[in-house]
């Protein structure tokens, strides 16, 4: 390992501490977790047979995806393990009744604030009324 010296010719030492750990936890993630932003989250509950997914974009402050049948986009402001979701803008296709049922449940998340939690590759969104949606990180 190369020897590091300071401007005065003496060896310097860098000490890393666990001071960054609380920052990671405070942002709603733990070490080893997949990030919320930039990850395609496939909805597993309610079941949409792999057809529903969400993608949070930090740069644009939006969430986009598919609710099972229709495409969706909305604002998504992330702060303190909560996401303020704006009103959903969707396409207007009619699909199988089971997919439309799932889509209606997912649409209830929009236009309000949800709590979020990431546990490794699983995202849980919980609305103010306690309704939960779970999703897993894509491949």
Secondary structure, DSSP 8 states (H G I E B T S, - for coil): ----B-TTSSB------GGGHHHHHHTT--TT---SBT-EEEEEETT-TT-EEEEEETTTTEEEEEESSSEEEEEEEEETTEEEE---EE------HHHHHHHHHHHTTSSEEEEEEEETTEEEEE-TT--EEEEEE--
